Amino acid sequence: MSRINPANRSELSKEIQTLLDHSESMMGFIPNDALIMAKNPELLKSVSQLVNTIYSFKTISEEIRSLVGLMASRASGCHYCIAHTSNSALEKNISIEKLKNIWEFESSDCFSVSEKAALRIALNAAQTPNLISDEDYEEFEKSFDENQQIEIFAIISLFGFLNRWNSSLMTEIESTPLNRIKELE
């Protein structure tokens, strides 16, 4: 159970219900973290705007976007975001092999050089303190231009917020992502 109970949707303003409808249409369910944020409508509106802005960039592939979010969440240890990013990746038909082997990305043949560079950056950026080395960044720059780098760091940073939010509040994982993550076990 979440440390803060999600808001009752029927008690929310029409504007907030519209935001939740958008989340539901994208994800197939209403995320509990959004229902908790809905208790502070300005927070939910701001976070929703940030998410929509970051995911509108589209300078990198859906696959790299998904893998970066998953790696940042795994590095953080946020079960809620791991379930959500895994579910999203599966919905986008990203290889189960890649999802299962994400921790072994450095030695796995299923990841390209550019995917490995992005995952290394995501893993090291999600650490506290940040562990990105100059060598990591030099390898990263070989695969991604500045706009792509900005998009990748925006995703990592977004998940930094979401990982802290959901881990701290022990946000309850919804049944859809909870059931989908079992496919990776």
Secondary structure, 3 states (H helix, E strand, C coil): CCCCCCCCHHHCCHHHHHHHHHHHHHHCCCCHHHHHHCCCHHHHHHHHHHHHHHCCCCCCCHHHHHHHHHHHHHHHCCHHHHHHHHHHHHHCCCCHHHHHCHHHCCCCCCCCHHHHHHHHHHHHHCCCCCCCCHHHHHHHHHHCCHHHHHHHHHHHHHHHHHHHHHHHHCCCCCHHHHHHHHHHC
